[in-house]
Structures are given as C-alpha cells and as structure tokens.
Amino acid sequence: MRRSRSIGPGDGNIARLVSVALLAAWAAAARAEKPLIAVVPFTGPQAKSAEAAVVRALRKKARLVPPARWKASAAKLFAHTHSPDDVASVAADVGAKVVITGVVKRDGRAWQLAVSVRDGESGHSRDKLKYPLKGPRITPKTLALLADEVSLAFEHALSAALIGGGDDDSEPAPIAKKNPPPPPPPVEKNPPPPPPEAKGKTKKGTRIAKSEDEAPPLAPTSENPPPPPPPTEKTPIAVEKPAPQGRPRWAPYLDVSAGVSISGRGFDFAPTTLPHFSSGVVGGLHLDLTIYPLAGFWRVAGGALAGLGFGAVLDKPFWPASTAKTDPNHVPYSTSELRVAGGLRWRFVLYKPVPRPELVLSVLGGLHSFSIAKMTDATTGMVTDVGPPDVAYTYVAFGGTVRLHFAEWARIFAGFQYQLVIDPGAVTTTDEYGPGSVFGIRVDGGLDFFVWRGLKVSGLGFYQRFAITFTAQGMRGIANSAADQYFGGILAVGYEL
C-alpha cells in the first residue's frame, strides 16, 4: 500500500524562506554585476543640472565613482584634461569602464550642451550628445531628453566594451531613440468582394478564409519561426568620430629663436669717487635653443617627461670703443661683452586647455664677461685700467618662468633667476679692490605670437644685476660695494617644432 503525504503550513514557510533567500542572493549578484562608471564633474555655466540629470538616469544601472576619487586620481597622474589619454589613465586607475564628460559652452554666438560617453579603456568618445541652448540655462525638456539619450548611449558604450570593441578607427553604431511604433495602415471603406471560390466551407466544415489577410497564423515552430517585428524608425544620435591624436603643440622637440637686442650697462662703486662705467644702449645678437628629446612621451605622466630638455642661450652686444672722461685726448679703448649659458630646462604644462599655464624650471651654468682694453704708458710700459676693473662672472643660475596663453596664438611670460657666482673675475682680486662676495639676479618678461603653425615672433625686456660686497682692501684702494647692472630688450623670430 502506498502512503501519501500532504504538504502542510510548515512546508509553505520553508518554501517561502527559500524563495526569499534566492531573491536576496539574486539581488546581491545583480548589484555586484553593475558596471563601475565615472561621471566627471561637468564644466560651464549651469552645467551642474545636466550632471545631476545624468547621475539620476544612470545610478540604477551602474555604480558611480565618487567625484572626489576621480579628482584625486587625476591630480596624482597629472591628468587634468578631457583628452583621451588623460581620461584613459584616470579610468584605469579608478576602474571605470565608461566615463561621461560634459560642458556647457558658447559655440560661436549660440550656447550648446555637449555630453560625451567615453570608453574607459581608450578614453575616446563612443557617442557625443549635443543640445543647442538659447542661453546658458538648460530647460527641463532638454534635461529629460538628455536622460533618455544618455541611457541609450551608456548601454551602447557598455556593450561595446564587453564585446571587446573600441578600435579608435571604428565608426560607432547609431543608437535608436525611443520612438512610438508606426500607426496601423488605413482600412478601406469599401473592400472588394471576395472571389467566389473563397466562399463556403471545406469538407470537414472548416470555413475558408475570405482573403489571405484573414488566414489563420501558423503556430511558431522550428520550421516556421515567428515573423520578425516590424522595423521601428531609428534616429541616430549625433556621433562624431574622434580625430586622430597627434603630438600637441605644448610638447615640441625643438624650440629655437634668433633676433636682435639693445642693451646698456651701469657699473657703480661705493664710494662714488671710484671709477665707474655708464652708457647708452648698443645693438647685439641673441640666440636661444632648447631641445626636448623626450617629447614623444607626451602621453606619459601628464606630459612631464616631454618637457625635460637641454637649453643654451647666447647674447653678444657690439660695443663701440670706450673713452675716459678724464682723458683730454679721448683715446679710444676697445670694449667687449659676452653672455653665454647652458644646462637643464624642464617645462611643466599644468593645465592643457587655454590659458594653459606652464612652469619652466632651469638650472644653467653661465659666463658673463665685460672687459675694457688697458692703458699702456709709453715711457714706463705700465698697464693700468682707464675705468672700472674687468669682470667675468662664472655662475650657476637657478630660475623659473611662468607662461600663460590668452589664445592659442599668443602667450605672456615672466621669469626670474638667482645667479650663484662662483668667480667674478678680476674685480675681486688683490690687484684691484680686494676679495669679496658676489651674487646676481635676472628678471625678464615678454610676449610670444604664433603667426603660422610653430613660427613665432617674440619680444621681451630684461634686467640683470650683480651685487658685490668687498671684504678687504686691494691695491687700487678701498671699495665698500659695487652694483653691476645690465638692461635692455630683445626682438626675435623663432620656431617650435
């Protein structure tokens, strides 16, 4: 005899508990499977409302990287721009599969909201959504449309990332908007009468259809699959294929310029009764060259390696012969000046878009000499100075220059150098005014105008000063201190390659 067992209330409770546990496990797995994406803080006026709309539309479909974490990673990697390389670097660091950026900007005379849905691995845009605006304010209708379209663009970017897509040269597939199905075809008021053979019944009593449109549908089987749904109208979202990324302007291999200069000098001593030197301005030549051998690594470390280079500068003023004011015959004495320096220059681009602030640090070894021919006594053969002693400052200069672009074709700069003088030359020997300590400073500033591609025209002014403090008396007398000053301007033509 078979025994039967009924299911009582206790078994129902067990079944419900199992169902709840399975649902909880499924929900946890669903949450864990949500992709990690990053919504980079939008820029531009009123852009926060668009950013909030994107976050609301995607937070149920994905896990969001906190904005503070994205900013910290960008600062760590020196990747502050929205270029593909910077976006890919930060996305790899935070683990984001999809990155969304946005900006509200003026496009000519009109305003526009532009949102890019990017592949996290490559940093390139999968889809670009653009919305014309009447002003910087974004209407609720535009925000609702953005929420719908960014959801579709997100699904497109995510599916492409999962199947391994993302070739930079591939054209993104158009994404269909959510449009209502087309209306049914109109029904004719007076349909034609059915053919005579269509009327009546079959031998088995089954009624024959009046027309093919009324034929009963066949049951879907492996041989007779169900018909495909009617095609819906597809309106592709505006998609722009990213342009190929070449080496940017801020990462040149070569920066060279040559031009003319005007400069003057003043060399004064304390006490003022000692010989000194004063002049107007004279013309000269100026050359400046910097080579950046690592410019090809502009994608690495935010471009920091690309800015490491070696530079040299040469200034050669052409002085006329000098004369002593105390000489009634005004005998001329040849005069010469030379400035040459070279060493390490490191250019840091702090922010890639305009105004693109740049900081150039330098450590240079240099020589600045100024000499006047000696007076020779015809009777005694003694050689003496007719003016102040000659100088030949050998120094190490530590400097920095700040540059700002107020347009892609124009920038302003200002620089400062501290010059640690190792040997000032004859002025601090015992034959002149005795030993002493010397240091120098140099400040300059000017403008660069890029007239065609890398071709530029530059204008700058400079001031240089060597301060001398004497610590003992020399053979020429007692001198407490001296100030050797140089000033002038330079007009040059250059090229950045």
DRENTIVEX-410115 format. One record per residue (C-alpha): x, y negated, z negated. Coordinates in nm, 3 decimals. Example, Ala and Ser with C-alpha at 12.3 -4.5 7.8 and 13.67 -1.06 7.14 Angstrom:
// residues 2
- xx | yy | zz
- 1.230 | 0.450 | -0.780
- 1.367 | 0.106 | -0.714
END
This chain:
// residues 497
- xx | yy | zz
- 0.000 | 0.000 | 0.000
- 0.133 | -0.340 | 0.094
- 0.138 | -0.610 | -0.167
- 0.061 | -0.965 | -0.067
- 0.185 | -1.275 | -0.248
- 0.015 | -1.611 | -0.235
- 0.201 | -1.943 | -0.240
- 0.113 | -2.141 | -0.547
- 0.164 | -2.502 | -0.653
- 0.520 | -2.436 | -0.778
- 0.631 | -2.330 | -0.433
- 0.491 | -2.652 | -0.288
- 0.700 | -2.858 | -0.528
- 1.013 | -2.670 | -0.427
- 0.937 | -2.730 | -0.060
- 0.886 | -3.099 | -0.122
- 1.212 | -3.125 | -0.316
- 1.400 | -2.954 | -0.035
- 1.238 | -3.189 | 0.219
- 1.334 | -3.497 | 0.015
- 1.692 | -3.372 | -0.019
- 1.718 | -3.309 | 0.353
- 1.578 | -3.655 | 0.432
- 1.823 | -3.818 | 0.192
- 2.114 | -3.629 | 0.346
- 1.998 | -3.727 | 0.694
- 1.966 | -4.093 | 0.593
- 2.316 | -4.091 | 0.440
- 2.457 | -3.932 | 0.753
- 2.278 | -4.188 | 0.967
- 2.426 | -4.470 | 0.761
- 2.773 | -4.318 | 0.786
- 2.743 | -4.284 | 1.160
- 2.664 | -4.652 | 1.209
- 2.948 | -4.817 | 1.402
- 3.157 | -5.090 | 1.245
- 3.132 | -5.419 | 1.432
- 3.252 | -5.775 | 1.374
- 3.058 | -6.095 | 1.431
- 3.332 | -6.358 | 1.440
- 3.213 | -6.693 | 1.298
- 3.062 | -6.894 | 1.584
- 3.207 | -7.237 | 1.659
- 3.049 | -7.559 | 1.776
- 2.761 | -7.776 | 1.652
- 2.454 | -7.585 | 1.529
- 2.630 | -7.255 | 1.608
- 2.555 | -7.101 | 1.268
- 2.187 | -7.050 | 1.359
- 2.289 | -6.842 | 1.661
- 2.535 | -6.646 | 1.449
- 2.263 | -6.573 | 1.193
- 2.027 | -6.453 | 1.470
- 2.292 | -6.210 | 1.597
- 2.360 | -6.078 | 1.247
- 1.987 | -6.021 | 1.183
- 1.950 | -5.839 | 1.515
- 2.242 | -5.601 | 1.459
- 2.269 | -5.537 | 1.087
- 2.021 | -5.246 | 1.110
- 2.215 | -5.088 | 1.394
- 2.569 | -5.126 | 1.266
- 2.788 | -5.203 | 0.969
- 2.932 | -5.556 | 0.978
- 3.288 | -5.657 | 0.896
- 3.278 | -5.936 | 0.635
- 3.385 | -6.271 | 0.790
- 3.642 | -6.324 | 0.512
- 3.809 | -5.994 | 0.600
- 3.828 | -6.092 | 0.969
- 3.980 | -6.432 | 0.883
- 4.237 | -6.273 | 0.650
- 4.342 | -6.025 | 0.917
- 4.364 | -6.299 | 1.183
- 4.586 | -6.506 | 0.955
- 4.807 | -6.206 | 0.881
- 4.852 | -6.127 | 1.253
- 4.876 | -6.493 | 1.370
- 4.577 | -6.416 | 1.595
- 4.351 | -6.718 | 1.553
- 4.215 | -6.741 | 1.909
- 3.947 | -6.555 | 2.104
- 4.191 | -6.429 | 2.367
- 4.162 | -6.056 | 2.447
- 4.497 | -5.978 | 2.284
- 4.417 | -6.160 | 1.960
- 4.067 | -6.007 | 1.939
- 4.201 | -5.656 | 2.006
- 4.476 | -5.697 | 1.744
- 4.237 | -5.804 | 1.468
- 3.971 | -5.549 | 1.570
- 4.227 | -5.269 | 1.546
- 4.332 | -5.391 | 1.202
- 3.977 | -5.404 | 1.061
- 3.847 | -5.102 | 1.259
- 3.575 | -5.278 | 1.459
- 3.450 | -5.103 | 1.773
- 3.260 | -5.405 | 1.901
- 3.339 | -5.773 | 1.846
- 3.095 | -6.058 | 1.909
- 3.209 | -6.418 | 1.951
- 3.008 | -6.729 | 2.026
- 3.041 | -7.100 | 2.083
- 2.813 | -7.398 | 2.140
- 2.990 | -7.637 | 2.375
- 2.933 | -7.910 | 2.628
- 2.966 | -7.783 | 2.985
- 3.007 | -8.100 | 3.186
- 2.707 | -8.312 | 3.091
- 2.496 | -8.020 | 2.967
- 2.515 | -7.814 | 2.650
- 2.547 | -7.438 | 2.651
- 2.543 | -7.147 | 2.408
- 2.786 | -6.873 | 2.516
- 2.799 | -6.537 | 2.336
- 3.048 | -6.264 | 2.431
- 3.006 | -5.898 | 2.337
- 3.357 | -5.754 | 2.348
- 3.515 | -5.413 | 2.342
- 3.713 | -5.383 | 2.020
- 3.991 | -5.175 | 2.173
- 4.077 | -5.406 | 2.465
- 3.933 | -5.737 | 2.345
- 3.774 | -5.800 | 2.685
- 3.412 | -5.906 | 2.725
- 3.161 | -5.637 | 2.814
- 2.881 | -5.888 | 2.856
- 2.859 | -6.265 | 2.837
- 2.527 | -6.420 | 2.748
- 2.482 | -6.784 | 2.840
- 2.191 | -7.008 | 2.748
- 2.155 | -7.368 | 2.872
- 2.059 | -7.614 | 2.599
- 1.910 | -7.960 | 2.612
- 2.134 | -8.060 | 2.325
- 2.346 | -7.900 | 2.053
- 2.028 | -7.784 | 1.875
- 1.918 | -7.427 | 1.958
- 1.542 | -7.372 | 1.988
- 1.363 | -7.077 | 1.819
- 1.270 | -6.943 | 2.164
- 1.636 | -6.928 | 2.263
- 1.726 | -6.759 | 1.933
- 1.458 | -6.493 | 1.989
- 1.583 | -6.430 | 2.343
- 1.941 | -6.410 | 2.213
- 1.838 | -6.150 | 1.952
- 1.678 | -5.927 | 2.218
- 1.959 | -5.954 | 2.469
- 2.245 | -5.918 | 2.222
- 2.089 | -5.591 | 2.101
- 2.091 | -5.455 | 2.457
- 2.443 | -5.582 | 2.519
- 2.560 | -5.423 | 2.192
- 2.417 | -5.084 | 2.293
- 2.584 | -5.116 | 2.634
- 2.924 | -5.202 | 2.480
- 2.894 | -4.926 | 2.219
- 2.800 | -4.659 | 2.474
- 3.087 | -4.764 | 2.699
- 3.329 | -4.749 | 2.406
- 3.208 | -4.400 | 2.303
- 3.249 | -4.250 | 2.650
- 3.595 | -4.399 | 2.682
- 3.513 | -4.683 | 2.918
- 3.679 | -5.017 | 2.905
- 3.901 | -5.038 | 3.207
- 3.968 | -5.408 | 3.248
- 3.910 | -5.385 | 3.621
- 3.573 | -5.207 | 3.599
- 3.257 | -5.406 | 3.662
- 3.015 | -5.390 | 3.363
- 2.686 | -5.225 | 3.445
- 2.384 | -5.460 | 3.441
- 2.158 | -5.434 | 3.139
- 1.783 | -5.428 | 3.184
- 1.573 | -5.671 | 2.985
- 1.258 | -5.560 | 2.812
- 1.000 | -5.642 | 3.081
- 0.638 | -5.518 | 3.079
- 0.551 | -5.234 | 3.325
- 0.414 | -5.344 | 3.663
- 0.033 | -5.378 | 3.689
- -0.164 | -5.086 | 3.849
- -0.240 | -5.115 | 4.222
- -0.575 | -5.275 | 4.309
- -0.870 | -5.041 | 4.364
- -1.053 | -5.072 | 4.694
- -1.418 | -5.166 | 4.657
- -1.539 | -4.952 | 4.950
- -1.317 | -4.644 | 4.974
- -1.351 | -4.443 | 5.298
- -1.581 | -4.138 | 5.277
- -1.409 | -3.807 | 5.213
- -1.363 | -3.572 | 5.508
- -1.637 | -3.310 | 5.549
- -1.412 | -3.019 | 5.470
- -1.324 | -3.172 | 5.136
- -1.681 | -3.135 | 5.007
- -1.819 | -2.816 | 4.847
- -1.678 | -2.552 | 4.621
- -1.439 | -2.266 | 4.656
- -1.544 | -1.908 | 4.650
- -1.465 | -1.897 | 4.276
- -1.676 | -2.205 | 4.207
- -1.390 | -2.442 | 4.160
- -1.462 | -2.782 | 4.301
- -1.226 | -2.901 | 4.572
- -1.077 | -3.246 | 4.514
- -1.218 | -3.524 | 4.729
- -0.869 | -3.651 | 4.815
- -0.506 | -3.587 | 4.739
- -0.513 | -3.858 | 4.475
- -0.767 | -3.654 | 4.278
- -0.574 | -3.328 | 4.299
- -0.509 | -3.188 | 3.952
- -0.147 | -3.225 | 3.849
- 0.069 | -2.916 | 3.829
- 0.194 | -2.812 | 3.490
- 0.560 | -2.907 | 3.448
- 0.786 | -2.605 | 3.478
- 1.150 | -2.542 | 3.562
- 1.045 | -2.520 | 3.927
- 0.810 | -2.814 | 3.908
- 0.974 | -3.075 | 3.685
- 0.765 | -3.372 | 3.578
- 0.785 | -3.668 | 3.815
- 1.023 | -3.947 | 3.713
- 0.867 | -4.254 | 3.551
- 0.803 | -4.545 | 3.782
- 1.102 | -4.778 | 3.811
- 1.091 | -5.091 | 3.599
- 1.211 | -5.428 | 3.711
- 1.569 | -5.484 | 3.600
- 1.703 | -5.828 | 3.540
- 2.078 | -5.812 | 3.476
- 2.225 | -6.023 | 3.203
- 2.477 | -6.276 | 3.328
- 2.804 | -6.085 | 3.328
- 3.141 | -6.235 | 3.401
- 3.438 | -6.018 | 3.475
- 3.733 | -6.133 | 3.264
- 4.011 | -6.290 | 3.463
- 4.347 | -6.113 | 3.453
- 4.563 | -6.245 | 3.172
- 4.899 | -6.381 | 3.286
- 5.172 | -6.533 | 3.075
- 5.026 | -6.852 | 2.924
- 5.175 | -7.198 | 2.957
- 5.280 | -7.206 | 2.592
- 5.522 | -6.913 | 2.647
- 5.776 | -7.032 | 2.911
- 6.101 | -6.857 | 2.992
- 6.276 | -7.185 | 3.065
- 6.233 | -7.548 | 2.954
- 6.475 | -7.787 | 3.124
- 6.480 | -8.164 | 3.166
- 6.721 | -8.424 | 3.300
- 6.700 | -8.800 | 3.302
- 6.849 | -9.137 | 3.225
- 6.897 | -9.307 | 2.891
- 6.956 | -9.651 | 2.749
- 7.125 | -9.673 | 2.411
- 7.308 | -9.906 | 2.177
- 7.526 | -9.889 | 1.868
- 7.585 | -10.079 | 1.545
- 7.875 | -9.988 | 1.310
- 7.887 | -10.197 | 0.993
- 8.101 | -10.177 | 0.678
- 8.070 | -10.300 | 0.324
- 8.224 | -10.540 | 0.253
- 8.120 | -10.720 | 0.569
- 8.462 | -10.876 | 0.619
- 8.592 | -10.549 | 0.763
- 8.592 | -10.492 | 1.144
- 8.259 | -10.378 | 1.283
- 8.102 | -10.292 | 1.619
- 7.784 | -10.431 | 1.775
- 7.647 | -10.411 | 2.128
- 7.354 | -10.439 | 2.357
- 7.227 | -10.134 | 2.546
- 7.401 | -9.931 | 2.815
- 7.284 | -9.666 | 3.059
- 7.361 | -9.297 | 3.047
- 7.263 | -8.942 | 3.141
- 7.057 | -8.695 | 2.941
- 7.027 | -8.316 | 2.981
- 6.822 | -8.073 | 2.770
- 6.789 | -7.698 | 2.827
- 6.613 | -7.421 | 2.632
- 6.596 | -7.054 | 2.736
- 6.335 | -6.821 | 2.581
- 6.450 | -6.464 | 2.666
- 6.160 | -6.303 | 2.473
- 5.879 | -6.494 | 2.645
- 5.747 | -6.166 | 2.789
- 5.649 | -6.062 | 2.435
- 5.388 | -6.339 | 2.405
- 5.124 | -6.078 | 2.314
- 5.323 | -5.962 | 2.009
- 5.281 | -6.117 | 1.663
- 5.068 | -6.402 | 1.793
- 5.344 | -6.518 | 2.029
- 5.602 | -6.579 | 1.755
- 5.874 | -6.377 | 1.930
- 5.808 | -6.553 | 2.261
- 5.912 | -6.884 | 2.106
- 6.258 | -6.771 | 1.995
- 6.515 | -6.936 | 2.222
- 6.856 | -7.095 | 2.262
- 6.893 | -7.461 | 2.347
- 7.154 | -7.721 | 2.433
- 7.148 | -8.099 | 2.474
- 7.397 | -8.343 | 2.629
- 7.395 | -8.725 | 2.615
- 7.664 | -8.925 | 2.795
- 7.632 | -9.304 | 2.776
- 7.858 | -9.504 | 3.007
- 8.011 | -9.786 | 2.808
- 8.191 | -10.087 | 2.959
- 8.526 | -10.189 | 2.813
- 8.516 | -10.349 | 2.467
- 8.689 | -10.670 | 2.368
- 8.788 | -10.807 | 2.031
- 8.620 | -11.132 | 1.934
- 8.935 | -11.249 | 1.760
- 9.142 | -11.197 | 2.077
- 9.158 | -11.526 | 2.275
- 9.266 | -11.334 | 2.584
- 8.970 | -11.093 | 2.566
- 9.180 | -10.794 | 2.659
- 8.953 | -10.502 | 2.757
- 8.976 | -10.167 | 2.581
- 8.813 | -9.859 | 2.727
- 8.520 | -9.721 | 2.526
- 8.368 | -9.375 | 2.533
- 8.078 | -9.191 | 2.367
- 7.964 | -8.827 | 2.391
- 7.696 | -8.627 | 2.214
- 7.660 | -8.252 | 2.266
- 7.475 | -7.991 | 2.057
- 7.353 | -7.634 | 2.095
- 7.204 | -7.350 | 1.897
- 6.881 | -7.181 | 1.795
- 6.532 | -7.318 | 1.866
- 6.216 | -7.139 | 1.752
- 5.880 | -7.254 | 1.885
- 5.564 | -7.155 | 1.695
- 5.222 | -7.208 | 1.855
- 4.995 | -7.247 | 1.552
- 4.665 | -7.255 | 1.745
- 4.635 | -7.158 | 2.112
- 4.343 | -7.378 | 2.233
- 4.382 | -7.754 | 2.277
- 4.505 | -7.951 | 2.082
- 4.743 | -7.653 | 2.048
- 4.962 | -7.769 | 1.757
- 5.321 | -7.646 | 1.791
- 5.610 | -7.645 | 1.548
- 5.966 | -7.621 | 1.683
- 6.237 | -7.540 | 1.428
- 6.602 | -7.574 | 1.521
- 6.949 | -7.506 | 1.384
- 7.211 | -7.671 | 1.605
- 7.585 | -7.724 | 1.590
- 7.694 | -8.054 | 1.739
- 7.959 | -8.313 | 1.809
- 7.904 | -8.690 | 1.835
- 8.212 | -8.893 | 1.915
- 8.273 | -9.263 | 1.975
- 8.620 | -9.396 | 2.048
- 8.782 | -9.725 | 2.149
- 9.129 | -9.744 | 2.300
- 9.410 | -9.864 | 2.074
- 9.608 | -10.185 | 2.097
- 9.981 | -10.133 | 2.155
- 10.231 | -10.402 | 2.050
- 10.473 | -10.452 | 2.337
- 10.762 | -10.555 | 2.113
- 10.729 | -10.305 | 1.827
- 10.541 | -10.028 | 2.002
- 10.293 | -10.003 | 1.713
- 9.946 | -9.869 | 1.793
- 9.655 | -10.021 | 1.596
- 9.276 | -10.035 | 1.618
- 9.121 | -10.353 | 1.751
- 8.788 | -10.264 | 1.592
- 8.646 | -10.002 | 1.357
- 8.806 | -9.656 | 1.345
- 8.713 | -9.383 | 1.592
- 8.456 | -9.125 | 1.483
- 8.398 | -8.762 | 1.589
- 8.117 | -8.623 | 1.376
- 8.112 | -8.243 | 1.374
- 7.786 | -8.134 | 1.215
- 7.517 | -7.871 | 1.169
- 7.166 | -8.009 | 1.228
- 6.850 | -7.865 | 1.071
- 6.541 | -8.001 | 1.240
- 6.174 | -7.969 | 1.316
- 5.946 | -8.109 | 1.586
- 5.566 | -8.121 | 1.587
- 5.375 | -8.126 | 1.919
- 5.007 | -8.188 | 1.985
- 4.823 | -8.158 | 2.317
- 4.543 | -8.411 | 2.360
- 4.487 | -8.245 | 2.702
- 4.637 | -7.952 | 2.892
- 4.839 | -8.203 | 3.095
- 4.960 | -8.428 | 2.813
- 5.114 | -8.392 | 2.468
- 5.269 | -8.609 | 2.200
- 5.562 | -8.506 | 1.980
- 5.773 | -8.628 | 1.689
- 6.088 | -8.477 | 1.541
- 6.333 | -8.510 | 1.254
- 6.687 | -8.378 | 1.199
- 6.911 | -8.368 | 0.896
- 7.275 | -8.350 | 1.003
- 7.520 | -8.193 | 0.763
- 7.852 | -8.349 | 0.866
- 8.146 | -8.115 | 0.830
- 8.414 | -8.350 | 0.968
- 8.351 | -8.719 | 1.054
- 8.682 | -8.770 | 1.236
- 8.949 | -9.035 | 1.183
- 8.732 | -9.279 | 0.986
- 8.777 | -9.091 | 0.656
- 9.150 | -9.023 | 0.687
- 9.410 | -9.192 | 0.467
- 9.536 | -9.383 | 0.773
- 9.201 | -9.564 | 0.791
- 8.966 | -9.624 | 0.493
- 9.030 | -9.307 | 0.297
- 8.830 | -8.992 | 0.226
- 8.456 | -8.997 | 0.175
- 8.127 | -8.813 | 0.218
- 7.909 | -8.834 | 0.529
- 7.562 | -8.721 | 0.632
- 7.335 | -8.804 | 0.925
- 6.969 | -8.819 | 1.023
- 6.793 | -8.845 | 1.357
- 6.427 | -8.917 | 1.435
- 6.265 | -8.917 | 1.777
- 5.923 | -8.910 | 1.936
- 5.752 | -8.943 | 2.270
- 5.513 | -8.810 | 2.532
- 5.515 | -8.531 | 2.792
- 5.292 | -8.548 | 3.101
- 5.249 | -8.234 | 3.312
- 5.194 | -8.375 | 3.660
- 5.184 | -8.046 | 3.854
- 5.190 | -7.697 | 3.706
- 5.507 | -7.685 | 3.493
- 5.654 | -8.008 | 3.631
- 5.659 | -8.278 | 3.363
- 5.763 | -8.637 | 3.308
- 5.882 | -8.728 | 2.959
- 5.952 | -9.049 | 2.773
- 6.097 | -9.069 | 2.421
- 6.270 | -9.301 | 2.179
- 6.528 | -9.209 | 1.913
- 6.716 | -9.346 | 1.614
- 7.028 | -9.185 | 1.463
- 7.223 | -9.290 | 1.155
- 7.540 | -9.163 | 0.988
- 7.589 | -9.285 | 0.630
- 7.946 | -9.291 | 0.498
- 8.048 | -9.336 | 0.135
- 8.420 | -9.379 | 0.072
- 8.566 | -9.230 | -0.245
- 8.926 | -9.354 | -0.224
- 9.128 | -9.632 | -0.064
- 9.303 | -9.587 | 0.272
- 9.586 | -9.773 | 0.439
- 9.354 | -10.019 | 0.619
- 9.205 | -10.149 | 0.299
- 8.917 | -10.095 | 0.061
- 8.577 | -9.998 | 0.205
- 8.281 | -9.902 | -0.008
- 8.044 | -9.767 | 0.256
- 7.955 | -9.779 | 0.623
- 7.650 | -9.722 | 0.844
- 7.699 | -9.595 | 1.198
- 7.368 | -9.635 | 1.387
- 7.254 | -9.535 | 1.737
- 6.923 | -9.617 | 1.903
- 6.764 | -9.602 | 2.247
- 6.521 | -9.433 | 2.482
- 6.516 | -9.160 | 2.745
- 6.311 | -9.112 | 3.063
- 6.336 | -8.758 | 3.203
- 6.186 | -8.518 | 3.455
- 6.158 | -8.155 | 3.354
- 6.007 | -7.817 | 3.429
- 5.866 | -7.537 | 3.213
- 5.874 | -7.201 | 3.388
END
